[in-house]
Amino acid sequence: MNFLTGAKRFLLSSLLVYLFLKIFFISGLFSEYVQQIILLAFIVILTSLGLNVIYGYTGQFSLGHAGFYGIGAYTAAYLGTVFQVEGLLGFWPILFLGGAVAGLLGYIIGVPILKLRDDFLAIATLGFGILIRVLLDNSDKVSELLGGSRGFIGIPKIVNLETAFWVMVFLILVTRNLIFSRFGLFWQCIKDDELAAGVFGINTAGLKLMAFTYGCFLAGIGGALYAYLYTFLHPSNFDFLKSIDFLIIVIVGGMGSITGTLYAGLLWVAVIEGLRIVLPAQMLELRWVFIPILLIGVMMWKPLGLLSRKESNLLGLGERG
Amino acid sequence: MKALEVYGLTKNFGGISAVEDLSFSLEEFETLGFIGPNGAGKTTVFNLISGITRPDAGKIIFFNQPIVGLPPYRLAHLGLSRTFQNLRLFNSLKVKEQISAPLLAAKGYGLTSAIFRTGQFETSEKTAQYKTNILLDFFQLTDKKEWPAISLPYGEQRKLELARALAMNPRLMLIDEPGAGMNPREIQDLANTLKKVKEQFRLTLIVIEHQMGLIMNISDRVVVMDFGQKIAEGLPAEVRSNRQVIEAYLGEAAV
């Protein structure tokens, strides 16, 4: 078992970041609010990484990613409430199930819609995202617990620095191992030229489905973490605009770069929440002027994203096994 | 043994009949030249054989196995390979990865092996690397194996494409206009390369080409197509003097 081959530098930097954050967290230098934002950043990175696998590496344009994020969140919250999970021990299976249900749904949806390409796939996934939002809005008709448009309340707060951070680190490593294996290679072949990929022995339908399922699984894990961090879910947190957030992170970071998604995810949360602190309250809405300007600037400066397709040496993520 | 048998192959695009009732066959280790004016349907025939397009009617038998309806990747695993008129390399991949991708598609490892980097992962990747190096050596691309494929000059991209098509150890290879955009000198080199490749890898070939010199040089037999139909078949010398063939290429007045 060489799960960690070539990951020494990444693990070391992770450990340093963790210790650094831990000091700030326990010393109270970071307020409760800032702590939550930081954990949210990890969740956003993880979910965006899922979209990067689907879109950045495999080239399947999805506008419904937030739908799977929501499925993960609601599944985990629902199961946790039904089985009265309150501690970390019971949380792990719930977390996994959140991811698994989102992944399974991705698989089921993927079979028919991944036959579509480009714009058509975008429309189909967009439709799916909207469908999930509508379902969540009316979920109280299925079970009172789900809360419908009033939102899902009463989820215990279980996710802390350790859970969010190390789950992210672990799944980044899993993703890295997949990307730098034959599966990642095939995904990139499909993105470059699907027809040629098929002719050279790659089961394109199967591998697209695999990328989509795995990407949705990551979104589901992200959603489950989100549920147990914020303790409250509302359908509006998982609508179409959220999908755009993830898409922006993938594109700004660089399609086909794990490091890119990592940096862009941090940047995205930092800018949105940072502006909330910097701007006076009555000018808060100006965020949505500054952020697009910033995005336009970044895209003009780096049209292929901050890291294009590269991995940073700093993290040692680009080393093949 | 017959490598390929095609019976009554027909394909219409809308109202246009691209291939009409085409039949031909070839023996193992034979080289078949495939010629005809532009738009005669040659590339469509390749697409039909390699499973990219489905025929409206007809049978295709590959080493005694009917293959109509099988997806392209299955055909690749059965030993059918091809090149493209317009290259179609994987643009974001390195030179060596172009070749290791089909190699790893032919023989690989499972998902858990990939995630946990098991021994099977190591062995499989190493074998692929080893075979990739052999092919790169054969086509004199070794010193450029870390290059992005798109930064190779055109001639070497063509070589790389040939190397990629050979990676899965095919039994039959369809080569679509290998000489496109080459000068007479390069064509001569290409003819030698193709002969060498055929010998080395014990291949059966079908070659589409407009350069008559090349076709006459390498083919054992030639099939001529025009307007989706086969208008002549025979030894290169016979075909060259065939009245219908000259008509198709030069017009009736020329005869």
Chai-1 contact restraints between the chains, C-beta under 6 A:
chainA,res_idxA,chainB,res_idxB,connection_type,confidence,min_distance_angstrom,max_distance_angstrom,comment,restraint_id
A,M1,B,F116,contact,1.0,0.0,6.0,A-B,restraint_1
A,N2,B,R117,contact,1.0,0.0,6.0,A-B,restraint_2
A,F3,B,F116,contact,1.0,0.0,6.0,A-B,restraint_3
A,T5,B,R117,contact,1.0,0.0,6.0,A-B,restraint_4
A,V174,B,I115,contact,1.0,0.0,6.0,A-B,restraint_5
A,N177,B,I115,contact,1.0,0.0,6.0,A-B,restraint_6
A,L178,B,A114,contact,1.0,0.0,6.0,A-B,restraint_7
A,S181,B,A114,contact,1.0,0.0,6.0,A-B,restraint_8
A,R182,B,L104,contact,1.0,0.0,6.0,A-B,restraint_9
A,R182,B,G108,contact,1.0,0.0,6.0,A-B,restraint_10
A,F183,B,A114,contact,1.0,0.0,6.0,A-B,restraint_11
A,L185,B,A101,contact,1.0,0.0,6.0,A-B,restraint_12
A,Q188,B,S92,contact,1.0,0.0,6.0,A-B,restraint_13
A,C189,B,F90,contact,1.0,0.0,6.0,A-B,restraint_14
A,C189,B,A101,contact,1.0,0.0,6.0,A-B,restraint_15
A,D192,B,F90,contact,1.0,0.0,6.0,A-B,restraint_16
A,D192,B,N91,contact,1.0,0.0,6.0,A-B,restraint_17
A,D192,B,S92,contact,1.0,0.0,6.0,A-B,restraint_18
A,D193,B,R88,contact,1.0,0.0,6.0,A-B,restraint_19
A,A196,B,R88,contact,1.0,0.0,6.0,A-B,restraint_20
A,G198,B,P72,contact,1.0,0.0,6.0,A-B,restraint_21
A,G198,B,Y73,contact,1.0,0.0,6.0,A-B,restraint_22
A,V199,B,S50,contact,1.0,0.0,6.0,A-B,restraint_23
A,V199,B,P72,contact,1.0,0.0,6.0,A-B,restraint_24
A,F200,B,A76,contact,1.0,0.0,6.0,A-B,restraint_25
A,F200,B,P102,contact,1.0,0.0,6.0,A-B,restraint_26
A,G201,B,Y73,contact,1.0,0.0,6.0,A-B,restraint_27
A,G201,B,A76,contact,1.0,0.0,6.0,A-B,restraint_28
A,G201,B,H77,contact,1.0,0.0,6.0,A-B,restraint_29
A,G201,B,P102,contact,1.0,0.0,6.0,A-B,restraint_30
A,G201,B,A105,contact,1.0,0.0,6.0,A-B,restraint_31
A,G201,B,A106,contact,1.0,0.0,6.0,A-B,restraint_32
A,G201,B,M168,contact,1.0,0.0,6.0,A-B,restraint_33
A,I202,B,Y73,contact,1.0,0.0,6.0,A-B,restraint_34
A,I202,B,A105,contact,1.0,0.0,6.0,A-B,restraint_35
A,N203,B,Y73,contact,1.0,0.0,6.0,A-B,restraint_36
A,G321,B,R117,contact,1.0,0.0,6.0,A-B,restraint_37
